[in-house]
């Protein structure tokens, strides 16, 4: 694990965007295509603003979220909406997006077809994760029903969660899929999250899910 500290969040966004672009470009030198899995929420948006302009072969890149709330793609809580608006623009509009939400269907009913779309993208070429102060990542929340299975070595590609703290169901890539990415980046902001990451190092993944996906990851932190 590598820990990179930046003086501010603007500098972090520029550097992480550059590193992800470099990872994708290197991967595309040796493969026909690349897969990029990214977190939703507010943390990665400034990174996307820089990454979308990277001069790489975006038409050979498949983009997917690490997890998704079970809401329509135009809902303000949709990760797909944020990714399309902030990442898949400029040069990156040539990339292909793999959505998780299927209208008028229930999460459990679409797992097989979604996993069939994701399987050819594995192992993920590049992964961008965030983390909550509770040490969750993607939708792997401490104490969530089904978490132990999602952390297991034989976990499926996707898991469905119904967090008591959230208003809707969530689909998430499981820990083995996230941890298996060829290049992994975790972005965290603020002292509270830095302290949470420090705590996670001494806790089991069931209590600190982020701990399950940090092998050979690069951590990027700014105040």
C-alpha positions, 0 to 999 in steps of 0.5 A, spaced: 500 500 500 502 506 498 500 513 501 500 519 497 499 526 501 497 532 497 496 540 500 489 540 497 484 537 494 485 541 487 492 538 487 489 531 488 484 531 483 489 533 478 494 528 480 489 522 481 486 523 474 493 523 471 495 517 474 488 513 472 489 516 465 496 513 465 494 506 468 489 506 462 494 508 457 499 503 459 493 497 459 491 499 452 498 498 450 497 491 451 490 489 451 484 491 446 480 494 451 480 496 458 475 497 464 474 502 469 470 502 475 469 508 479 465 510 485 459 515 485 458 520 490 461 527 491 469 525 492 471 523 485 467 528 481 473 533 481 477 528 479 472 526 473 473 533 471 480 533 469 480 525 467 475 526 462 479 530 457 485 525 458 488 524 451 487 516 451 483 511 446 476 512 450 473 508 445 476 502 447 474 503 455 468 500 458 466 504 464 462 502 470 460 504 477 463 500 483 456 500 486 449 503 484 443 505 488 436 502 485 434 509 482 432 511 475 438 513 472 436 521 472 435 521 479 439 525 483 442 520 487 444 515 481 451 514 481 450 513 473 447 520 472 453 523 476 458 519 472 455 521 465 455 528 467 462 529 470 466 523 467 463 521 460 464 528 457 469 531 453 474 526 450 471 521 455 464 521 451 467 516 447 467 510 452 462 505 453 458 505 460 455 499 463 449 501 467 446 497 473 439 499 474 434 496 470 427 500 470 421 496 472 425 490 475 428 488 482 435 488 483 435 480 484 432 479 478 437 482 474 443 480 477 445 474 472 444 479 466 448 484 469 454 479 471 454 477 464 456 484 462 461 485 467 464 478 467 468 480 460 471 486 463 474 482 469 479 483 472 478 490 472 483 494 469 483 500 473 479 502 480 477 508 483 474 507 490 472 512 496 471 510 503 466 513 508 467 514 515 464 508 517 469 504 513 465 502 508 467 502 500 462 501 494 456 499 498 459 494 502 457 497 509 459 494 516 454 490 519 450 489 512 446 483 511 450 479 506 456 482 507 460 476 509 458 473 503 460 479 499 467 479 502 468 471 501 473 468 496 467 465 492 463 471 492 459 472 486 460 478 481 455 483 484 451 483 491 444 486 493 444 490 499 438 493 503 442 498 508 438 500 514 441 507 513 439 508 506 432 509 503 433 504 497 436 497 495 444 497 492 447 493 488 455 493 489 461 489 486 463 484 491 470 485 495 474 479 490 472 483 484 474 490 487 480 487 490 482 484 484 483 490 480 490 491 476 490 498 479 487 501 485 486 508 487 483 510 494 481 517 495 479 520 501 479 527 504 479 530 511 482 528 518 476 524 520 477 519 514 484 518 515 483 516 522 478 511 520 483 508 515 488 508 520 483 504 524 481 499 519 488 497 518 487 493 525 480 491 524 477 485 520 473 486 514 466 485 517 467 491 521 471 495 516 470 493 509 475 497 506 480 493 509 478 487 504 480 491 498 487 495 500 492 490 497 497 493 493 492 500 493 495 507 492 491 511 497 490 519 496 489 523 501 488 531 502 485 535 508 
